[in-house]
Amino acid sequence: NQPLDERRAITDTYTNFALRGALLSPEQKEQLKKVNNTLTNLYLKFNKNLLNSNNTFEIVVDKKEELAGLPQSTIDNAASEAKARGKEGKWVFTLHAPSRLAVLQYADNRDLREKMWKGYTTNATTGENDNRPVIKEIVKNRALKAQILGFKDFASLMTADKMAKTPEAAEQLLMSIFEPAKAKVAEEVAKMQALSDSLGNDFKIAPWDYYYFAEKVRQRPERGRNP
């Protein structure tokens, strides 16, 4: 006859201990410990690669006219970054948020926006900072961890103590949000495309155009009306 909140607290505590391996045999506990250590090292390596890739990426601009549309503060920061990298007299843009977002949202230079978007979406996928092999090892060890704890896959392990309880239920919830969001994005892109067409452009709105034209649409006096 325990109160509901007490029963829930006991159940949650039991589940947490079980998910951390409390019910495993000594041999399984040792296996789990090794897998957890491996995953910790892989996560550290992943973040290190990402940081290194972020810090080394650059887009160098040497013509002032290619900076059209950018706020003066962004241009000034790009000049300072260029000087710090031994490229004084030029402008350097990086993947760090203040630089990246300003380019995507305000740069009239479509090629510059494309370089920034592609740099960001392919970050840490080449050279010594390539995270793809790291991700492969993470996936393998997550699957092993789930197996040791008695789950069919890592998704089942991760949802076991969540409200959804199963990956299928979680996916169903996500899709119920995704479909309306997808329809809303299509509506927004249609407005952007109409505006772009009215300006004489002959291209289809691409991912690197999204923030730029979203800002243009936002600035219109009567938002949402076709030109």
Stockholm file with secondary structure:
# STOCKHOLM 1.0

chainA/1-227         NQPLDERRAITDTYTNFALRGALLSPEQKEQLKKVNNTLTNLYLKFNKNLLNSNNTFEIVVDKKEELAGLPQSTIDNAASEAKARGKEGKWVFTLHAPSRLAVLQYADNRDLREKMWKGYTTNATTGENDNRPVIKEIVKNRALKAQILGFKDFASLMTADKMAKTPEAAEQLLMSIFEPAKAKVAEEVAKMQALSDSLGNDFKIAPWDYYYFAEKVRQRPERGRNP
#=GR chainA/1-227 SS CCCHHHHHHHHHHHHHHHHTTTTSCHHHHHHHHHHHHHHHHHHHHHHHHHHHHHHHCCEEECCGGGGTTSCHHHHHHHHHHHHHTTCTTSEEECSSHHHHHHHHHHCSCHHHHHHHHHHHHTTTCSGGGCCHHHHHHHHHHHHHHHHHTTCSSHHHHHHTTSSSCSHHHHHHHHHHHHHHHHHHHHHHHHHHHHHHHHTTCCSCCCGGGHHHHHHHHHHSSSTTCCC
#=GC SS_cons         CCCHHHHHHHHHHHHHHHHTTTTSCHHHHHHHHHHHHHHHHHHHHHHHHHHHHHHHCCEEECCGGGGTTSCHHHHHHHHHHHHHTTCTTSEEECSSHHHHHHHHHHCSCHHHHHHHHHHHHTTTCSGGGCCHHHHHHHHHHHHHHHHHTTCSSHHHHHHTTSSSCSHHHHHHHHHHHHHHHHHHHHHHHHHHHHHHHHTTCCSCCCGGGHHHHHHHHHHSSSTTCCC
//
